[in-house]
Amino acid sequence: MSFALWLNRHLVTEDRKGHLAPPGAGAARVWRQSDGTEVALIARGDALDLYIGRERVYNLTLEPRTAVAMALWLLRWWRRTMWFGLKLRLWRWSQGKLLEERARAAEEP
């Protein structure tokens, strides 16, 4: 087993259905403001999705305490789950190495 394959297996995230995703995926948080509006951040590993409301997206002014709570959650997620970005860089590196290995194996007779 190559180091890249070993590293990739240890960094990848698996959801409840068994689907594999980049490191950091699956983390989510929902905040409910005093006016009833819900704001959600969902981590997809290499991206973050921001959801506001349910059916339509409107211009939204966040209360300061909601904005601070979102910022703190993002910082905790970045530190704990993503190891300050190192986990995602290692995952991308291992993906590149695995693709190189597959290409080399396909070229061999």
N, C-alpha and C positions, 0 to 999 in steps of 0.2 A: 504494500500500500504506500503510495506516495505521500509526502508531507502535505501537499496541497489537498489531496482527498481527505486525509485525516483532519486537517484544519477545517475544511469545509463542513464535514460532518459534525464537528463540535460547535460551529458558529451558527449554522442554519437553525431557524425557528420552525417548529411544527405546531400547527393549529389543532383545534379539537377534532377536526375531520381528517387529519393526517396530511394536509397539504403543507409543503415546505415553502418557506419564505425567507427573505433576507433577515439578518439580525435586527432585532428591535421591533419586528412586526408583531401585531396583536395587542399592543398596549393602547388603551383608550381611556378617555375620561370625559364625563359629561358634567357641565355646570348649568344650574338653573338660576336665572336672574330673578329679581324680585317681581318683575312684570310677567313672569311665566315663560319667557323666551328661553329656549334651550340652546346651548352652544356646546359642540362636541369636537374634540381633537382625537383623531384615530391615526396611530402610527402604522405605516405600511412597510417599515424597514428602511427603505431608501427615500421615503417621502412621508409627509404628514398631510392628512386631509382635515380641513376645517368645515364643519357642518353647522349652519345657523338655521334654526327653525326646522320645518319638516318638508314643505312642498315647494316653497319659493325662497329665494335668497334676496334679502332686502339690506339696505344700508343700515348698519346696526352700530349703535354707540354702546360700548361696553362700560359697565360700572368699573371704577378703579379696582375694587376688591376682586372682581372677576378677572380683569386683565392681569393683576398680580398673581392670582391663583393659577392662571394658565401659564404664565411665565415660570413660576416655581415648578409646576408639573413638568414643563418642557426641560428645565435644567436638571431635575431629578432623573427624567427619562434619559437625557443625553449622558449623564454621569453613570447611572446604574446599568442601564440596558445597553447603551452604545459604547461604553468605556471611552467617553469623550471623542467618539468618531473612529477610534482604532478598530473596533469590531467590524464596522462596515468596510473599512479599507482592507482589512485582512480577508474578509469574505470576497470582495471584488478581486483581490490578487489571486486567491485560491480558485475562483471561477475561471480566470484567465489561464492559469496553469493547467486546469483540467481540460479546457478547450484545446490548448496546445497539445496535450498528451493524446487526446482523441484524434486530432488532425494528424499527428505523427503515426498513430496506430493505423489510421485509414490509409496512409501512404505506403506503409510496409506491405510487401506481397504476402 
